[in-house]
Amino acid sequence: MGVRGIAILKFLREPRGRGLLVGLLAFLLLAPLSFTNLGQTLENQGLDLGYRLRGVQPPPPELLVVGIDEASFQELRRPWPWPRRWHAALIRRLAAAGAALIVFDVVFADPGAPEDDRLLAAAVKEAGNVILGQTVDLTRDPRFARKILVQPLPALQRAARGLGLMMLAPDADGVVRHFRLRLSGQETLPAAAVRAFQPQTSLPADLSGLINYVGPQRSIDTVSYYQVLDEEHPLPLSRIRGRIVLVGRMLEASATPQAQADTFLTPYFAGDRMRMAGVEIQAQIMHTLLHAGWGRELPRPAQMALFLAVFLMFSLLLARLSPPKGLAALAGCVLGVVGISWGLFSYYFYWAPPMLICGGLALIYGGNVLSHYLIEAREKRWLRRAFSHYVSPSLVEAIIAHPERLELGGEEVVATVLFSDLEGFTSWSEGMRPHDLVSLLNAYFTPMTRIVLEHLGTLDKYIGDALMALWGAPVHFSGHALKACEAALAMQAAVQGLQREWQNRGWPPLYPRLGVHSGPVIAGNIGSQELFNYTAIGDTVNLAARLEGANKVYGTNILLSGSTYRRVKEVMLARELDLIQVKGREQPVAVYELLGRLGEGGKWEWLLPFEAGREAYRRQAWEEAMDRFQAVLGLKPDDRPAQVFLERCRRFRQEPPPHDWQGIYTLESK
């Protein structure tokens, strides 16, 4: 794999890269879906919902529908087809009332009674403003199938103002949402009517778009056919004058077989009930054309570009958020997309489909959550494997909760560092067989490590016979110094229990030395991008190591710095030993020997004379100091610190220190 390929893989491991990948995959999945029947169905359902949410618009004043409806069948008491003299009478009534245009959504293709046909043709010609309907029939022959134009009788064609195709253009799901000015090569009925009503209006022949429905069934002013013919209760002239009057069937699907049901699904009623009559849909299309109010749809290429842009931006946003915050972002984005789409549709009649975009956003969120938890689970497994041997289970869980603390480079924290090694290890290890040496170290480090972990410490490293542990990193807690001191005492007690086992194996006795110091450290994954370890560095670590070595000077087992002692003095018993100057530090360090917990049983009467001797030592009262240290040895003959100070007093009595001596001992060795 080349450098570019490695860079791409590295980028995809980052949250931003994973987010872009999820967004791109969502686009590649949903973009083709938008071209399928399923995708189109989803978008159409969203469009239908947009119509419903938009509500009912004011009815167009230019239009009146005369319905050949159930009430007319009951009133006139005749099956279909009705005598054409009735239609002639209807035309004369409408023309006399001042109808601007009369449009029949009916085809008079078959001859009727000759006198009735003559009366109808005469009425059409006399009115001079009648548009008649025509349709297309598909005739199937064993050899071929062809479309046949079904037109009115020739006499009616000559008398009419114009002809228009009555056909509609339902979508694939059967719902009429769109109009076209020409179908099957013929001008549609609404186009012919609008051209006759407004000759100055120029409409492109290939015009198509969304029908600007003013509302559901009967949202356009409607009267029954029989009401126009009713001489006893004539319609007010204001209902007719100056309007386009459309005449057509308005029957339910259960109408008599003699009258074909001319009803269709619309965005308002997508079920079999409350279908809209074809003549009403023709009126809705005329309203759309009269007011140039046809709806436009976002072109397919623009939809694809919008999908890609929205998906990628949302993916980048989610890459910065946790799943709960991402869910809130998803809700906000979905509401925003739906709100913008609804606003464009309601106020500008421009349709930008939101359904697949919202589905894509949900898909991206799901993919992001899945990716997040898969990666999080993988990181948790890695962290457990990486730290289970170095910290306690409770600390492992705390690390998992805050993995950011393990970033390469680390962070500065206040922690407590413990160093330990075995006295005389180098000398007696040279005489041991390698197998026995490894067995001894394993037997020693096993309980020591367990003690560190039980006391909430972090095992940093093993260096030969030395062990380094720290408290307060990577998980911060206030009692880090106390836990380190408790661990030091437990380690000392554990080694005493191991001595018998080692003696039975013929191994030399082991005496651990421990140094403990509290202060600022840089803790974290330190190393290269490819190989690193969690560790701590800094002056605090160095001083803890120096204190461990200082045990050799005083013959002690556990030395604390003043910084650590101040944090535990309310709980732990310790005696101040000395002020030491270590290489690399300007200020001297107070060192204390950790003895145990306050309140535990023990004979500590020798502490008072030791304290008095140390004070006399710092005043350069050598004789007094020697007496005090002799008193300590009388109570505790094996007290090595008292022996060390007694020897110093004797030497200073013979060779006094410089006049500016402040009781500071310079630690030469590390």
C-alpha positions as CSV (number, residue, x, y, z in Angstrom):
1,M,0.0,0.0,0.0
2,G,1.3,3.4,-1.0
3,V,1.7,6.5,1.2
4,R,-1.6,7.8,-0.1
5,G,-3.4,4.6,0.8
6,I,-2.0,4.7,4.3
7,A,-3.0,8.3,4.7
8,I,-6.5,7.5,3.6
9,L,-6.8,4.6,6.1
10,K,-5.4,6.8,8.9
11,F,-8.0,9.5,7.9
12,L,-10.8,7.0,8.0
13,R,-9.8,5.9,11.6
14,E,-10.5,9.5,12.7
15,P,-14.0,10.5,13.8
16,R,-14.2,13.0,10.9
17,G,-13.1,10.4,8.4
18,R,-15.6,7.8,9.7
19,G,-18.3,10.4,9.6
20,L,-17.7,11.2,6.0
21,L,-17.6,7.5,5.1
22,V,-20.9,6.9,6.8
23,G,-22.4,9.9,5.0
24,L,-21.1,8.7,1.6
25,L,-22.5,5.2,2.2
26,A,-25.9,6.7,3.1
27,F,-25.8,8.7,-0.1
28,L,-24.8,5.7,-2.2
29,L,-27.7,3.7,-0.6
30,L,-30.5,6.2,-0.8
31,A,-29.6,8.0,-4.1
32,P,-30.5,4.9,-6.2
33,L,-33.5,4.3,-3.9
34,S,-35.0,7.6,-5.0
35,F,-35.3,6.2,-8.5
36,T,-37.2,3.1,-7.4
37,N,-41.0,2.7,-6.9
38,L,-40.4,2.5,-3.1
39,G,-38.4,5.7,-3.1
40,Q,-40.9,7.5,-5.3
41,T,-43.8,6.2,-3.0
42,L,-42.1,7.7,0.0
43,E,-41.6,11.0,-1.6
44,N,-45.1,11.1,-2.9
45,Q,-46.4,10.4,0.6
46,G,-44.5,13.3,1.8
47,L,-45.9,15.5,-1.0
48,D,-49.4,14.4,-0.1
49,L,-48.8,15.3,3.5
50,G,-47.6,18.7,2.3
51,Y,-50.9,19.3,0.5
52,R,-52.8,18.4,3.6
53,L,-50.7,20.5,5.9
54,R,-51.1,23.4,3.6
55,G,-54.8,23.3,4.2
56,V,-57.7,24.5,2.0
57,Q,-57.1,27.6,-0.2
58,P,-59.7,30.2,-1.2
59,P,-62.0,28.8,-4.0
60,P,-61.2,30.3,-7.4
61,P,-63.9,32.8,-8.3
62,E,-63.6,32.1,-12.1
63,L,-64.8,28.5,-11.9
64,L,-68.1,26.7,-11.3
65,V,-68.6,22.9,-11.5
66,V,-72.0,21.5,-12.6
67,G,-72.0,18.0,-11.4
68,I,-73.9,15.1,-13.0
69,D,-74.3,13.6,-9.5
70,E,-76.5,11.2,-7.5
71,A,-78.9,14.0,-6.6
72,S,-79.5,14.8,-10.3
73,F,-80.1,11.1,-11.1
74,Q,-82.6,10.9,-8.3
75,E,-84.3,14.2,-9.3
76,L,-84.4,13.6,-13.1
77,R,-85.3,9.9,-12.8
78,R,-83.5,8.8,-15.9
79,P,-80.5,6.4,-16.4
80,W,-77.4,7.4,-18.4
81,P,-77.1,8.5,-21.1
82,W,-79.5,11.4,-20.7
83,P,-81.3,12.9,-23.6
84,R,-79.1,15.4,-25.4
85,R,-81.9,17.9,-25.5
86,W,-81.3,18.3,-21.7
87,H,-77.7,19.2,-22.4
88,A,-78.9,21.6,-25.0
89,A,-81.2,23.2,-22.5
90,L,-78.4,23.4,-19.9
91,I,-76.1,25.2,-22.4
92,R,-78.8,27.7,-23.2
93,R,-79.5,28.4,-19.5
94,L,-75.8,28.9,-18.8
95,A,-75.2,31.1,-21.9
96,A,-78.3,33.2,-21.0
97,A,-77.0,33.6,-17.5
98,G,-73.7,35.0,-18.8
99,A,-71.3,32.0,-18.5
100,A,-67.9,33.0,-20.0
101,L,-67.1,29.5,-21.1
102,I,-68.9,26.2,-20.9
103,V,-66.6,23.1,-20.8
104,F,-68.0,19.6,-21.1
105,D,-66.0,16.8,-19.4
106,V,-68.1,14.4,-21.4
107,V,-67.6,12.8,-24.9
108,F,-70.6,12.9,-27.2
109,A,-69.1,10.3,-29.6
110,D,-72.0,8.1,-30.3
111,P,-75.1,9.3,-32.2
112,G,-78.2,9.8,-30.1
113,A,-81.8,10.6,-31.2
114,P,-81.4,12.7,-34.4
115,E,-83.5,15.5,-33.1
116,D,-81.6,15.6,-29.8
117,D,-78.3,15.7,-31.6
118,R,-79.5,18.6,-33.8
119,L,-80.7,20.5,-30.7
120,L,-77.4,20.0,-29.0
121,A,-75.4,21.1,-32.0
122,A,-77.6,24.2,-32.4
123,A,-77.2,25.1,-28.7
124,V,-73.4,24.7,-28.9
125,K,-73.2,26.8,-32.0
126,E,-75.5,29.4,-30.7
127,A,-73.6,29.8,-27.4
128,G,-70.3,30.0,-29.2
129,N,-68.3,29.4,-26.1
130,V,-68.5,25.6,-25.6
131,I,-65.4,23.4,-25.3
132,L,-66.2,19.7,-25.8
133,G,-64.2,16.8,-24.4
134,Q,-62.5,14.0,-26.3
135,T,-60.6,11.0,-25.2
136,V,-58.2,8.2,-26.3
137,D,-59.2,4.6,-26.4
138,L,-56.7,1.7,-26.6
139,T,-57.9,-0.9,-29.1
140,R,-56.2,-4.3,-29.0
141,D,-56.0,-6.4,-32.1
142,P,-54.5,-9.9,-32.3
143,R,-51.8,-8.3,-34.5
144,F,-51.2,-4.9,-33.0
145,A,-52.5,-2.4,-30.4
146,R,-53.0,1.2,-31.2
147,K,-54.6,4.3,-29.6
148,I,-57.7,5.7,-31.2
149,L,-58.9,9.2,-30.6
150,V,-62.5,9.3,-29.6
151,Q,-64.1,12.6,-30.6
152,P,-67.6,14.2,-30.5
153,L,-69.9,13.9,-33.5
154,P,-68.7,15.9,-36.5
155,A,-71.7,18.3,-36.2
156,L,-70.7,19.0,-32.6
157,Q,-67.0,19.4,-33.5
158,R,-68.0,22.1,-36.1
159,A,-70.2,23.9,-33.6
160,A,-67.8,23.8,-30.7
161,R,-65.4,26.6,-29.8
162,G,-62.7,23.9,-29.3
163,L,-61.9,20.4,-28.2
164,G,-59.8,19.2,-25.3
165,L,-58.5,15.8,-24.2
166,M,-60.2,14.7,-21.0
167,M,-57.5,12.3,-19.9
168,L,-55.5,12.8,-16.7
169,A,-52.0,11.7,-15.9
170,P,-52.0,9.8,-12.6
171,D,-48.6,8.9,-11.1
172,A,-47.5,5.3,-10.8
173,D,-49.4,4.9,-7.5
174,G,-52.7,6.1,-9.2
175,V,-52.8,9.5,-7.5
176,V,-53.2,12.5,-9.7
177,R,-50.6,15.1,-8.6
178,H,-49.3,16.4,-11.9
179,F,-50.8,17.9,-15.1
180,R,-49.6,18.1,-18.6
181,L,-50.9,20.4,-21.4
182,R,-50.6,17.7,-24.0
183,L,-51.3,14.0,-23.7
184,S,-51.1,11.5,-26.6
185,G,-50.3,14.4,-28.9
186,Q,-53.5,16.2,-28.1
187,E,-54.2,19.4,-26.2
188,T,-55.8,18.7,-22.8
189,L,-59.2,20.1,-21.8
190,P,-57.8,22.6,-19.2
191,A,-55.3,23.9,-21.8
192,A,-58.0,24.4,-24.4
193,A,-60.3,26.1,-21.9
194,V,-57.7,28.5,-20.6
195,R,-56.6,29.4,-24.1
196,A,-60.2,30.2,-25.0
197,F,-60.9,32.1,-21.7
198,Q,-57.6,34.1,-21.8
199,P,-56.4,34.3,-25.4
200,Q,-53.6,36.6,-24.3
201,T,-52.1,33.8,-22.1
202,S,-49.2,32.0,-23.7
203,L,-48.5,28.5,-22.3
204,P,-45.7,26.3,-23.5
205,A,-47.0,23.2,-25.2
206,D,-44.8,21.0,-23.1
207,L,-45.7,22.6,-19.8
208,S,-46.2,20.2,-16.9
209,G,-46.1,20.6,-13.1
210,L,-47.8,20.0,-9.8
211,I,-51.5,20.7,-9.7
212,N,-52.2,23.6,-7.3
213,Y,-55.1,21.9,-5.5
214,V,-57.2,24.4,-3.6
215,G,-58.5,21.6,-1.4
216,P,-60.3,18.3,-1.4
217,Q,-63.5,17.2,-2.9
218,R,-66.0,20.1,-3.6
219,S,-63.6,22.8,-2.6
220,I,-64.5,24.5,-5.9
221,D,-68.0,26.0,-6.1
222,T,-70.3,23.2,-7.2
223,V,-74.0,22.8,-8.1
224,S,-76.0,19.8,-9.3
225,Y,-76.9,19.4,-12.9
226,Y,-80.6,19.4,-12.1
227,Q,-80.4,22.8,-10.3
228,V,-79.4,24.6,-13.5
229,L,-82.5,23.1,-15.2
230,D,-84.8,23.9,-12.3
231,E,-87.1,26.6,-13.5
232,E,-89.0,26.9,-10.1
233,H,-85.8,27.6,-8.2
234,P,-83.3,29.1,-10.6
235,L,-79.7,29.7,-9.6
236,P,-78.7,33.3,-8.9
237,L,-77.1,34.8,-12.0
238,S,-74.1,35.7,-9.9
239,R,-73.2,32.0,-9.6
240,I,-72.8,31.8,-13.3
241,R,-72.0,35.2,-14.9
242,G,-68.5,35.6,-16.2
243,R,-67.3,32.2,-15.0
244,I,-66.0,29.1,-16.6
245,V,-68.6,26.4,-16.1
246,L,-67.4,22.8,-16.2
247,V,-70.0,20.0,-16.7
248,G,-69.1,16.4,-15.8
249,R,-69.9,13.3,-13.8
250,M,-69.5,13.5,-10.1
251,L,-70.5,10.0,-9.1
252,E,-69.2,7.7,-6.4
253,A,-67.5,4.5,-7.4
254,S,-70.7,2.6,-6.5
255,A,-72.8,4.5,-9.1
256,T,-75.1,2.7,-11.5
257,P,-73.4,0.7,-14.2
258,Q,-74.9,2.9,-16.8
259,A,-72.9,5.8,-15.6
260,Q,-69.1,5.1,-15.4
261,A,-67.5,6.4,-12.3
262,D,-65.1,9.1,-13.3
263,T,-63.2,9.4,-9.9
264,F,-59.5,9.5,-9.0
265,L,-57.2,9.5,-6.1
266,T,-55.7,12.8,-5.1
267,P,-53.2,13.9,-2.4
268,Y,-56.1,14.7,-0.1
269,F,-57.7,11.3,-0.2
270,A,-55.4,8.4,-0.9
271,G,-58.0,5.7,-0.1
272,D,-60.8,4.4,-2.1
273,R,-63.3,6.7,-0.3
274,M,-63.8,10.3,-1.0
275,R,-62.2,10.1,-4.4
276,M,-62.3,13.3,-6.5
277,A,-64.3,13.5,-9.7
278,G,-62.4,13.9,-12.9
279,V,-64.3,17.2,-13.7
280,E,-63.2,18.6,-10.3
281,I,-59.6,17.7,-11.1
282,Q,-60.0,19.4,-14.5
283,A,-61.2,22.5,-12.6
284,Q,-58.3,22.3,-10.3
285,I,-55.9,22.2,-13.2
286,M,-57.7,25.2,-14.9
287,H,-57.3,27.2,-11.6
288,T,-53.6,26.2,-11.7
289,L,-53.1,27.5,-15.2
290,L,-55.2,30.6,-14.9
291,H,-53.1,31.9,-12.0
292,A,-49.8,30.5,-13.3
293,G,-49.7,28.7,-9.9
294,W,-48.3,25.3,-11.0
295,G,-45.9,23.8,-8.6
296,R,-42.3,23.1,-9.4
297,E,-40.2,20.2,-8.1
298,L,-36.5,20.2,-7.3
299,P,-34.8,18.6,-10.3
300,R,-33.3,15.2,-9.9
301,P,-29.7,16.2,-10.3
302,A,-30.2,19.0,-7.7
303,Q,-31.8,16.4,-5.4
304,M,-28.7,14.2,-5.7
305,A,-26.4,17.2,-5.0
306,L,-28.6,18.2,-2.0
307,F,-28.6,14.6,-0.6
308,L,-24.8,14.5,-0.8
309,A,-24.2,17.9,0.7
310,V,-26.7,17.4,3.6
311,F,-25.5,13.9,4.4
312,L,-21.8,14.9,4.5
313,M,-22.4,18.0,6.6
314,F,-24.6,16.0,9.0
315,S,-22.0,13.3,9.2
316,L,-19.3,15.8,10.1
317,L,-21.5,17.3,12.7
318,L,-22.2,13.9,14.3
319,A,-18.5,13.1,14.3
320,R,-18.1,15.8,17.0
321,L,-21.0,14.7,19.1
322,S,-21.8,11.9,21.5
323,P,-24.9,9.7,20.7
324,P,-27.3,11.5,23.0
325,K,-26.2,14.9,21.6
326,G,-26.3,13.4,18.1
327,L,-29.9,12.3,18.7
328,A,-30.8,15.9,19.6
329,A,-29.0,17.1,16.4
330,L,-30.9,14.5,14.4
331,A,-34.2,15.8,15.7
332,G,-33.2,19.3,15.0
333,C,-32.0,18.6,11.5
334,V,-35.1,16.6,10.7
335,L,-37.4,19.3,11.9
336,G,-35.3,21.8,10.0
337,V,-35.5,19.8,6.7
338,V,-39.2,19.2,7.1
339,G,-39.8,22.9,8.1
340,I,-37.9,24.2,5.1
341,S,-39.6,21.8,2.7
342,W,-43.0,22.6,4.1
343,G,-42.3,26.4,4.0
344,L,-41.2,26.2,0.4
345,F,-44.3,24.2,-0.5
346,S,-46.7,26.3,1.4
347,Y,-45.5,29.7,0.5
348,Y,-43.8,29.2,-2.9
349,F,-45.4,25.9,-4.1
350,Y,-41.9,24.5,-4.6
351,W,-41.5,20.9,-3.7
352,A,-38.1,19.8,-2.2
353,P,-38.7,16.2,-1.1
354,P,-37.7,15.7,2.6
355,M,-38.6,12.1,3.2
356,L,-35.5,10.4,1.8
357,I,-33.3,13.2,3.3
358,C,-34.8,12.6,6.7
359,G,-34.4,8.8,6.2
360,G,-30.8,9.4,5.2
361,L,-30.2,11.5,8.3
362,A,-31.7,8.7,10.5
363,L,-29.6,6.2,8.7
364,I,-26.4,8.2,9.2
365,Y,-27.2,8.6,12.9
366,G,-27.8,4.9,13.2
367,G,-24.5,4.2,11.4
368,N,-22.7,6.8,13.5
369,V,-24.1,5.2,16.7
370,L,-23.2,1.7,15.6
371,S,-19.7,2.9,14.6
372,H,-19.4,4.8,17.9
373,Y,-20.3,1.8,20.0
374,L,-18.3,-0.7,17.9
375,I,-15.2,1.5,18.2
376,E,-15.9,2.3,21.8
377,A,-16.3,-1.4,22.5
378,R,-13.0,-2.1,20.7
379,E,-11.3,0.7,22.6
380,K,-12.7,-0.7,25.9
381,R,-11.4,-4.1,25.1
382,W,-8.0,-2.6,24.2
383,L,-7.9,-0.6,27.4
384,R,-8.9,-3.5,29.5
385,R,-6.2,-5.6,27.9
386,A,-3.7,-2.8,28.2
387,F,-4.3,-1.8,31.8
388,S,-5.7,-4.9,33.6
389,H,-2.2,-6.0,34.5
390,Y,-1.2,-2.5,35.7
391,V,-4.2,-1.1,37.5
392,S,-7.1,-2.3,39.6
393,P,-10.4,-3.2,37.9
394,S,-12.1,-0.1,39.3
395,L,-9.4,2.1,37.8
396,V,-9.7,0.3,34.5
397,E,-13.3,1.3,34.4
398,A,-12.4,4.9,35.3
399,I,-9.9,4.9,32.5
400,I,-12.5,3.6,30.1
401,A,-14.8,6.4,31.1
402,H,-12.2,9.0,30.4
403,P,-9.9,7.6,27.6
404,E,-9.0,11.1,26.5
405,R,-6.5,11.2,29.4
406,L,-4.4,8.6,27.6
407,E,-3.7,10.8,24.6
408,L,-0.1,10.7,23.3
409,G,1.8,13.4,25.1
410,G,0.0,13.1,28.5
411,E,-1.1,15.7,30.9
412,E,0.4,17.4,34.0
413,V,-1.2,16.1,37.2
414,V,-0.3,15.9,40.9
415,A,0.5,12.3,41.8
416,T,2.4,10.2,44.2
417,V,5.3,8.0,42.8
418,L,6.7,5.0,44.6
419,F,10.0,3.4,43.7
420,S,11.2,0.1,45.3
421,D,14.1,-2.3,44.8
422,L,15.8,-5.1,46.7
423,E,18.8,-4.5,48.9
424,G,21.9,-6.3,47.6
425,F,20.1,-7.7,44.6
426,T,23.0,-7.0,42.2
427,S,25.6,-8.8,44.2
428,W,23.8,-12.0,45.1
429,S,22.0,-12.3,41.7
430,E,25.3,-12.9,40.1
431,G,25.6,-16.2,41.9
432,M,22.2,-17.5,41.0
433,R,21.1,-19.6,38.1
434,P,18.9,-17.7,35.6
435,H,16.0,-20.0,36.2
436,D,16.1,-19.5,40.0
437,L,16.6,-15.7,39.5
438,V,13.5,-15.4,37.4
439,S,11.5,-17.6,39.8
440,L,12.6,-15.4,42.7
441,L,11.7,-12.1,41.0
442,N,8.3,-13.6,39.9
443,A,7.6,-14.7,43.5
444,Y,8.5,-11.2,44.7
445,F,6.7,-9.1,42.0
446,T,3.5,-11.1,42.1
447,P,2.4,-10.0,45.6
448,M,4.0,-6.5,45.2
449,T,2.0,-5.9,42.0
450,R,-1.2,-7.2,43.7
451,I,-0.7,-4.8,46.5
452,V,-0.3,-1.9,44.2
453,L,-3.4,-2.7,42.3
454,E,-5.4,-3.4,45.5
455,H,-4.5,0.1,46.7
456,L,-5.7,1.8,43.5
457,G,-2.2,2.3,42.1
458,T,-0.9,2.1,38.6
459,L,2.0,-0.2,37.9
460,D,4.3,1.8,35.7
461,K,7.2,-0.6,35.0
462,Y,9.6,-3.2,36.3
463,I,13.3,-2.4,36.0
464,G,15.3,-5.5,37.0
465,D,14.5,-5.8,40.7
466,A,13.0,-2.3,40.8
467,L,9.3,-1.5,40.6
468,M,7.7,1.9,39.9
469,A,4.1,2.7,40.6
470,L,2.1,5.8,40.8
471,W,-1.2,7.0,42.3
472,G,-3.3,9.8,40.9
473,A,-2.8,9.0,37.3
474,P,-4.4,8.1,34.9
475,V,-7.3,8.4,37.3
476,H,-7.1,11.5,39.6
477,F,-8.2,11.2,43.2
478,S,-7.3,13.2,46.3
479,G,-6.0,10.4,48.5
480,H,-3.2,9.3,46.3
481,A,-0.5,9.9,48.9
482,L,-2.3,8.0,51.6
483,K,-2.9,5.0,49.2
484,A,0.8,5.0,48.2
485,C,1.8,4.9,51.9
486,E,-0.6,2.1,52.7
487,A,0.7,0.2,49.8
488,A,4.3,0.7,51.0
489,L,3.5,-0.7,54.4
490,A,1.7,-3.6,52.9
491,M,4.6,-4.4,50.6
492,Q,7.0,-4.3,53.6
493,A,4.7,-6.7,55.5
494,A,4.3,-9.0,52.5
495,V,8.1,-9.4,52.1
496,Q,8.5,-10.4,55.7
497,G,6.0,-13.2,55.1
498,L,8.0,-14.3,52.0
499,Q,11.2,-14.5,53.8
500,R,10.4,-18.0,55.2
501,E,9.6,-19.4,51.8
502,W,12.8,-18.0,50.4
503,Q,14.8,-19.4,53.3
504,N,13.3,-22.9,52.6
505,R,14.5,-22.6,49.0
506,G,17.9,-21.5,50.0
507,W,17.5,-18.0,48.7
508,P,19.1,-15.1,50.4
509,P,16.9,-12.8,52.6
510,L,15.4,-9.9,50.7
511,Y,15.0,-6.4,52.2
512,P,13.0,-4.0,49.9
513,R,13.7,-0.3,50.0
514,L,11.0,2.1,49.0
515,G,10.9,5.8,48.2
516,V,7.7,7.8,48.0
517,H,7.3,11.4,46.8
518,S,4.2,13.5,45.8
519,G,4.3,16.3,43.2
520,P,3.5,17.2,39.6
521,V,4.3,14.7,36.9
522,I,3.7,14.4,33.2
523,A,1.6,11.2,32.9
524,G,0.3,9.7,29.7
525,N,1.2,7.6,26.7
526,I,4.7,8.7,26.0
527,G,6.7,7.4,23.1
528,S,6.2,7.3,19.3
529,Q,3.1,7.1,17.3
530,E,3.8,3.4,16.6
531,L,5.0,2.3,20.1
532,F,4.3,4.0,23.4
533,N,3.7,3.2,27.1
534,Y,1.7,4.8,29.8
535,T,4.2,6.2,32.2
536,A,5.0,9.3,34.3
537,I,8.1,11.5,34.0
538,G,9.4,14.6,35.7
539,D,11.3,15.8,38.8
540,T,8.8,14.0,41.1
541,V,9.7,10.6,39.6
542,N,13.4,11.3,39.8
543,L,13.1,12.4,43.5
544,A,11.1,9.3,44.4
545,A,13.9,7.2,42.9
546,R,16.5,9.2,44.9
547,L,14.6,8.6,48.1
548,E,14.6,4.9,47.4
549,G,18.3,5.0,47.1
550,A,18.7,7.2,50.2
551,N,17.5,4.3,52.3
552,K,21.0,2.9,52.0
553,V,22.3,6.0,53.8
554,Y,20.0,5.7,56.8
555,G,19.5,2.0,56.9
556,T,15.7,2.4,56.5
557,N,13.1,0.7,54.4
558,I,10.6,3.4,53.5
559,L,11.4,7.0,53.0
560,L,8.9,9.7,52.3
561,S,9.4,13.3,51.1
562,G,8.0,16.2,53.1
563,S,5.5,16.7,50.3
564,T,4.1,13.2,50.8
565,Y,4.3,13.4,54.6
566,R,2.2,16.6,54.8
567,R,-0.6,14.8,53.0
568,V,-0.7,11.8,55.3
569,K,0.5,13.1,58.7
570,E,-3.0,13.0,60.2
571,V,-3.1,9.2,59.5
572,M,0.5,7.9,59.3
573,L,3.3,7.8,61.8
574,A,6.7,8.9,60.6
575,R,9.8,10.4,62.0
576,E,11.7,13.2,60.4
577,L,15.2,12.2,59.5
578,D,17.1,14.8,57.7
579,L,17.3,17.6,55.1
580,I,19.0,16.2,52.1
581,Q,20.3,17.9,49.0
582,V,20.0,15.8,45.8
583,K,21.8,16.4,42.6
584,G,19.7,18.5,40.1
585,R,17.6,20.2,42.8
586,E,18.2,23.6,44.3
587,Q,16.1,23.2,47.4
588,P,16.8,20.6,50.1
589,V,14.2,18.0,50.7
590,A,12.9,16.9,54.1
591,V,12.9,13.1,54.4
592,Y,10.8,11.0,56.8
593,E,10.9,7.4,57.7
594,L,7.4,5.8,57.4
595,L,6.8,3.7,60.6
596,G,3.1,2.8,60.4
597,R,-0.4,4.1,61.0
598,L,-1.2,6.3,63.9
599,G,-3.0,4.5,66.7
600,E,-1.5,1.1,65.9
601,G,0.2,-0.8,68.7
602,G,4.0,-0.5,69.1
603,K,6.7,0.8,71.3
604,W,7.6,4.2,70.1
605,E,9.2,5.7,73.3
606,W,12.5,6.0,71.4
607,L,11.0,8.6,69.1
608,L,11.2,11.5,71.6
609,P,14.9,11.2,72.3
610,F,15.6,10.8,68.5
611,E,13.7,14.0,67.9
612,A,15.6,15.8,70.6
613,G,18.9,14.4,69.2
614,R,18.0,15.6,65.7
615,E,17.2,19.1,67.0
616,A,20.5,19.2,68.9
617,Y,22.3,18.0,65.8
618,R,21.0,20.9,63.7
619,R,22.1,23.3,66.4
620,Q,25.6,21.7,66.2
621,A,25.3,20.7,69.9
622,W,27.2,17.6,69.2
623,E,27.6,16.3,72.8
624,E,23.9,16.8,73.6
625,A,23.0,15.1,70.3
626,M,25.3,12.2,71.0
627,D,23.7,11.7,74.4
628,R,20.2,11.6,72.8
629,F,21.1,9.2,70.1
630,Q,22.8,7.0,72.7
631,A,19.5,7.0,74.6
632,V,17.7,5.9,71.4
633,L,20.1,3.0,71.0
634,G,19.6,2.1,74.6
635,L,15.9,1.6,73.8
636,K,16.3,0.3,70.3
637,P,19.8,-1.1,69.8
638,D,19.3,-1.8,66.0
639,D,18.1,1.7,65.1
640,R,20.2,2.5,62.1
641,P,19.3,6.2,61.7
642,A,20.4,6.8,65.3
643,Q,23.7,5.0,64.6
644,V,24.2,7.2,61.4
645,F,23.6,10.4,63.3
646,L,25.8,9.3,66.2
647,E,28.6,8.7,63.8
648,R,28.1,12.1,62.1
649,C,28.1,13.9,65.5
650,R,31.5,12.2,66.3
651,R,32.9,13.3,63.0
652,F,31.6,16.9,63.2
653,R,33.0,17.1,66.8
654,Q,36.4,16.4,65.4
655,E,36.0,18.3,62.2
656,P,33.2,20.9,62.5
657,P,31.2,21.8,59.4
658,P,31.4,25.2,57.6
659,H,30.1,28.2,59.5
660,D,27.1,28.5,57.1
661,W,26.1,24.8,57.6
662,Q,22.3,24.5,57.9
663,G,22.0,20.8,58.8
664,I,21.7,19.7,55.1
665,Y,23.2,16.4,54.0
666,T,24.3,16.2,50.4
667,L,23.3,12.9,48.8
668,E,26.1,11.9,46.6
669,S,24.8,8.6,45.2
670,K,21.6,8.2,43.2
